[in-house]
């Protein structure tokens, strides 16, 4: 029988990612047993604390002692945060981070939900590999783990016995993936129907909001970022901008990438597309007018960049997120 452990680290644990995972895996287990396909899996919630209170003590978790569990085939790290930031989250969980690393070396697979990726990354197991996490945590993650290929546009990433996913309730799709892996596709389809999870999702980029990385001390690059953000409709020459800032273009590019984790061109594209998204959400202008407002004269280029960064065409994005139409207009 496969042994599955849902961890409870020290910090602000997102209870939905623990309880939701437990419920889906339990349902898969019952379906598997009723179909007489085998003994299923054994699931437990475990941590280094015997009790963890959440949401001003309205809820509490009582995990078993993780050191008392002898065998692990799959370890799941839930979504978690810390009021003092992710560095403190890592500092508060040294014992658990070592334990996760040890389990992986002994053959267990590891899955992280949302910001649980920070603890997985702290083990070193993701070095020189790809992973995903919530798009809101992108800047913090890149600052702490520059050697990891973070791909926040992806909803799910898997390889080398490691699984990561994007933000919030996209963990439901990760659990479906694990159900298919540890049971079979039929059981995963059954769970998708019971819990009404869309198994076809592969991207979180349509939901992401670009967050300019300004948590650095390079004043020249901050001035460059501000210039880009204040001149969304312009076709910016970075040669001229570098000259105005009294640095060479090569040095400008190097410092820009170091400070923001984007090239100047990528940063400009993200700023322009974020402005276009906001305009499409408001719904008062047509796509060609918006394209012109954000400094694109070529329709093909605009649509290609838009889809690259959001996973949707401008038309599809407007249909999905336009504020005037409403999500449930037909029911109101």
C-alpha positions as CSV (number, residue, x, y, z in Angstrom):
1,X,0.0,0.0,0.0
2,X,1.4,3.4,-1.0
3,X,2.0,5.9,1.8
4,X,1.0,9.5,1.2
5,X,1.8,12.3,3.7
6,X,0.3,15.8,3.6
7,X,2.8,18.0,5.6
8,X,1.9,20.7,8.0
9,X,4.9,23.1,8.2
10,X,5.4,25.9,10.7
11,X,3.7,29.1,9.3
12,X,0.3,30.2,8.0
13,X,-0.9,27.1,6.3
14,X,-3.6,27.4,3.7
15,X,-6.1,25.0,5.2
16,X,-8.0,24.6,2.0
17,X,-4.9,23.1,0.3
18,X,-4.6,20.5,3.2
19,X,-8.3,19.7,3.5
20,X,-9.1,19.8,-0.2
21,X,-6.2,17.5,-1.0
22,X,-7.2,15.1,1.8
23,X,-10.9,15.0,0.6
24,X,-10.0,14.3,-3.1
25,X,-7.4,11.6,-2.2
26,X,-9.9,10.0,0.2
27,X,-12.6,10.0,-2.5
28,X,-10.2,8.4,-5.0
29,X,-9.3,5.8,-2.4
30,X,-12.9,4.8,-1.8
31,X,-13.7,4.7,-5.5
32,X,-10.6,2.5,-6.0
33,X,-11.5,0.1,-3.3
34,X,-15.2,-0.2,-4.3
35,X,-14.0,-1.0,-7.8
36,X,-11.9,-3.8,-6.2
37,X,-8.8,-2.5,-8.0
38,X,-6.5,-2.9,-5.0
39,X,-5.8,-1.7,-1.5
40,X,-5.5,2.0,-2.4
41,X,-3.3,4.4,-0.5
42,X,-2.8,5.3,3.2
43,X,-3.1,9.0,3.9
44,X,-2.1,11.0,6.9
45,X,-1.5,14.6,7.8
46,X,1.8,15.0,9.6
47,X,4.2,17.7,10.8
48,X,6.7,18.7,13.5
49,X,4.0,20.4,15.6
50,X,1.2,18.5,17.4
51,X,-1.3,21.4,16.9
52,X,-1.4,24.3,14.6
53,X,-4.1,27.0,15.0
54,X,-5.2,29.0,12.0
55,X,-7.5,32.0,11.3
56,X,-7.4,33.4,14.8
57,X,-7.9,30.0,16.3
58,X,-11.2,29.3,14.5
59,X,-9.6,26.2,13.0
60,X,-6.8,23.9,14.2
61,X,-4.9,21.0,12.7
62,X,-3.6,18.2,14.8
63,X,-1.0,16.4,12.7
64,X,0.7,13.2,13.7
65,X,4.5,13.5,14.4
66,X,6.2,13.2,11.1
67,X,9.2,11.4,12.6
68,X,6.9,8.6,13.7
69,X,5.9,7.7,10.1
70,X,8.3,5.1,8.7
71,X,7.6,5.0,5.0
72,X,6.7,7.7,2.5
73,X,5.9,7.2,-1.2
74,X,4.5,10.7,-1.8
75,X,4.9,13.8,0.3
76,X,2.7,16.8,-0.3
77,X,3.7,20.3,0.9
78,X,0.6,22.6,1.2
79,X,0.3,26.3,0.4
80,X,1.9,28.4,3.1
81,X,3.0,31.9,4.0
82,X,4.6,33.8,6.9
83,X,3.8,37.3,8.1
84,X,7.5,38.2,8.0
85,X,8.1,36.8,4.5
86,X,9.3,33.7,2.8
87,X,12.8,33.9,4.2
88,X,11.4,33.6,7.7
89,X,9.2,30.8,6.6
90,X,12.3,28.9,5.5
91,X,14.2,29.8,8.7
92,X,11.3,28.5,10.8
93,X,11.3,25.1,9.1
94,X,14.9,23.7,9.0
95,X,14.0,20.3,10.5
96,X,11.2,19.8,8.0
97,X,13.3,21.0,5.0
98,X,16.0,18.4,6.0
99,X,13.3,15.8,6.4
100,X,11.8,16.5,2.9
101,X,15.3,16.2,1.4
102,X,15.9,12.9,3.2
103,X,12.6,11.4,2.0
104,X,13.3,12.3,-1.6
105,X,16.7,10.7,-1.4
106,X,15.1,7.5,0.0
107,X,12.7,7.3,-2.9
108,X,9.7,9.4,-2.1
109,X,8.1,11.8,-4.6
110,X,7.5,15.3,-3.5
111,X,4.6,17.6,-4.6
112,X,4.3,21.3,-3.6
113,X,1.1,23.3,-3.7
114,X,1.3,27.0,-4.6
115,X,3.8,28.7,-2.3
116,X,4.8,25.4,-0.8
117,X,7.4,25.5,-3.6
118,X,9.5,27.8,-1.3
119,X,10.1,24.9,1.1
120,X,10.7,22.5,-1.7
121,X,13.2,24.9,-3.2
122,X,14.9,25.4,0.1
123,X,15.8,21.7,0.0
124,X,18.0,22.2,-3.1
125,X,16.1,19.6,-5.0
126,X,14.8,22.1,-7.5
127,X,18.2,23.6,-8.4
128,X,18.7,23.8,-12.2
129,X,15.1,22.4,-12.6
130,X,11.8,24.1,-13.6
131,X,9.0,24.7,-11.2
132,X,5.9,26.8,-10.7
133,X,4.3,28.7,-7.8
134,X,1.7,31.5,-7.4
135,X,2.3,34.4,-9.8
136,X,2.1,36.8,-6.8
137,X,5.2,35.2,-5.3
138,X,7.3,35.3,-8.5
139,X,9.6,38.2,-7.5
140,X,10.2,36.8,-4.0
141,X,10.9,33.3,-5.4
142,X,13.4,34.6,-8.0
143,X,15.2,36.7,-5.4
144,X,15.7,33.7,-3.1
145,X,16.3,31.0,-5.7
146,X,17.9,32.5,-8.8
147,X,19.2,29.1,-10.0
148,X,15.7,27.6,-10.4
149,X,13.8,28.1,-13.7
150,X,10.6,29.5,-12.4
151,X,7.7,29.3,-14.9
152,X,4.7,31.0,-13.4
153,X,2.8,30.8,-16.6
154,X,2.5,27.0,-16.1
155,X,-0.3,25.5,-14.0
156,X,1.5,22.2,-13.5
157,X,5.1,21.1,-13.8
158,X,6.5,17.6,-13.1
159,X,9.7,15.8,-13.5
160,X,12.3,13.8,-11.5
161,X,9.7,12.8,-9.0
162,X,8.9,16.4,-8.2
163,X,5.6,18.1,-8.8
164,X,4.8,21.9,-8.5
165,X,1.7,23.9,-9.4
166,X,0.6,27.5,-9.7
167,X,-1.5,29.5,-7.2
168,X,-4.6,29.3,-5.1
169,X,-7.2,26.6,-6.1
170,X,-5.2,25.4,-9.1
171,X,-4.0,22.8,-6.5
172,X,-7.1,20.9,-7.5
173,X,-5.6,20.1,-10.8
174,X,-2.3,19.0,-9.2
175,X,-4.3,16.6,-7.0
176,X,-6.0,15.2,-10.1
177,X,-2.6,14.6,-11.6
178,X,-1.5,12.7,-8.5
179,X,-4.7,10.7,-8.5
180,X,-4.0,9.6,-12.1
181,X,-0.4,8.7,-11.1
182,X,-1.2,6.8,-7.9
183,X,-4.5,5.3,-9.1
184,X,-5.4,5.5,-12.8
185,X,-7.0,7.8,-15.3
186,X,-10.5,6.4,-14.7
187,X,-10.3,7.3,-11.0
188,X,-9.0,10.8,-11.9
189,X,-11.9,11.4,-14.3
190,X,-14.3,10.2,-11.6
191,X,-12.8,12.7,-9.1
192,X,-12.9,15.5,-11.6
193,X,-16.7,14.9,-12.0
194,X,-17.4,14.6,-8.2
195,X,-15.5,17.7,-7.3
196,X,-16.3,19.5,-10.7
197,X,-12.7,20.2,-11.5
198,X,-11.8,21.2,-15.1
199,X,-8.9,18.8,-16.0
200,X,-8.1,20.7,-19.2
201,X,-6.4,23.7,-17.5
202,X,-2.7,24.0,-18.2
203,X,-1.9,27.7,-17.7
204,X,-2.2,30.2,-14.9
205,X,-1.0,33.1,-17.1
206,X,-4.5,34.3,-18.0
207,X,-5.0,35.1,-14.3
208,X,-1.6,36.7,-13.6
209,X,-1.1,40.4,-12.9
210,X,2.3,41.8,-13.7
211,X,4.1,43.0,-10.7
212,X,7.1,45.3,-11.4
213,X,10.2,44.2,-9.5
214,X,11.4,47.3,-7.7
215,X,12.7,45.6,-4.5
216,X,16.3,46.4,-5.4
217,X,18.7,49.3,-4.8
218,X,19.7,50.2,-8.4
219,X,18.4,53.7,-8.7
220,X,19.3,54.0,-12.4
221,X,17.2,50.9,-13.2
222,X,14.3,52.2,-11.0
223,X,14.4,55.4,-13.1
224,X,14.3,53.3,-16.3
225,X,11.4,51.2,-15.0
226,X,9.5,54.4,-14.1
227,X,10.1,55.8,-17.6
228,X,8.8,52.6,-19.3
229,X,5.7,52.6,-17.1
230,X,5.0,56.3,-17.7
231,X,5.4,56.0,-21.5
232,X,3.2,53.0,-22.3
233,X,2.1,54.4,-25.6
234,X,5.6,55.2,-26.8
235,X,8.0,53.1,-28.9
236,X,10.9,53.3,-26.6
237,X,14.5,53.2,-27.8
238,X,16.6,51.6,-25.2
239,X,19.8,52.9,-26.8
240,X,18.5,56.5,-26.2
241,X,17.2,55.6,-22.7
242,X,20.6,54.2,-21.7
243,X,22.3,57.3,-23.1
244,X,19.9,59.5,-21.1
245,X,20.8,57.6,-18.0
246,X,24.6,58.0,-18.8
247,X,25.4,54.3,-19.1
248,X,26.3,52.0,-22.0
249,X,23.6,49.9,-23.6
250,X,25.4,46.7,-22.6
251,X,25.8,47.8,-19.0
252,X,22.1,49.0,-19.0
253,X,20.9,45.5,-20.1
254,X,23.1,43.7,-17.6
255,X,21.9,45.8,-14.7
256,X,18.3,45.7,-15.8
257,X,18.2,41.9,-16.0
258,X,19.9,41.6,-12.6
259,X,17.5,44.0,-10.9
260,X,14.2,42.9,-12.5
261,X,14.8,39.4,-13.9
262,X,13.6,40.6,-17.2
263,X,15.3,42.1,-20.2
264,X,14.3,45.7,-21.0
265,X,12.3,44.5,-23.9
266,X,10.5,41.9,-21.9
267,X,9.7,44.4,-19.1
268,X,8.3,46.9,-21.7
269,X,6.2,44.1,-23.2
270,X,4.8,43.2,-19.8
271,X,4.0,46.8,-18.9
272,X,2.2,47.4,-22.3
273,X,0.3,44.1,-22.2
274,X,-0.8,44.8,-18.6
275,X,-2.2,48.1,-19.7
276,X,-3.9,46.5,-22.6
277,X,-5.5,43.9,-20.3
278,X,-6.8,46.6,-18.0
279,X,-8.4,48.4,-21.0
280,X,-9.9,45.1,-22.3
281,X,-11.4,44.5,-18.8
282,X,-13.0,47.9,-18.7
283,X,-14.6,47.1,-22.1
284,X,-15.0,50.7,-23.4
285,X,-12.5,50.5,-26.3
286,X,-12.0,48.2,-29.2
287,X,-8.9,46.0,-29.6
288,X,-7.4,48.2,-32.4
289,X,-7.8,51.3,-30.3
290,X,-6.2,49.6,-27.3
291,X,-3.4,48.3,-29.4
292,X,-2.6,51.9,-30.5
293,X,-2.8,53.2,-26.9
294,X,-0.1,50.8,-25.8
295,X,2.3,51.6,-28.6
296,X,1.8,48.8,-31.1
297,X,1.2,49.5,-34.8
298,X,1.4,46.0,-36.0
299,X,-1.7,43.8,-35.2
300,X,0.1,40.5,-35.6
301,X,2.9,41.5,-33.2
302,X,0.5,42.8,-30.6
303,X,-1.6,39.6,-30.7
304,X,1.5,37.4,-30.6
305,X,2.9,39.1,-27.6
306,X,-0.5,39.3,-25.9
307,X,-1.0,35.5,-26.3
308,X,2.6,34.7,-25.3
309,X,2.1,36.6,-22.0
310,X,-1.5,35.7,-21.1
311,X,-2.2,32.4,-22.9
312,X,-5.2,34.0,-24.6
313,X,-5.9,36.1,-27.6
314,X,-7.1,39.7,-26.9
315,X,-10.6,38.8,-28.0
316,X,-10.7,35.7,-25.8
317,X,-9.3,37.7,-22.9
318,X,-12.0,40.4,-23.3
319,X,-14.7,37.8,-23.4
320,X,-13.5,36.2,-20.2
321,X,-12.7,39.2,-18.1
322,X,-14.7,42.1,-19.3
323,X,-16.2,43.8,-16.2
324,X,-19.3,45.0,-18.0
325,X,-20.5,41.6,-19.1
326,X,-20.3,39.9,-15.6
327,X,-19.4,36.3,-14.9
328,X,-23.0,35.3,-14.1
329,X,-25.0,37.7,-16.2
330,X,-27.4,35.1,-17.4
331,X,-28.4,34.3,-13.9
332,X,-29.0,37.9,-12.7
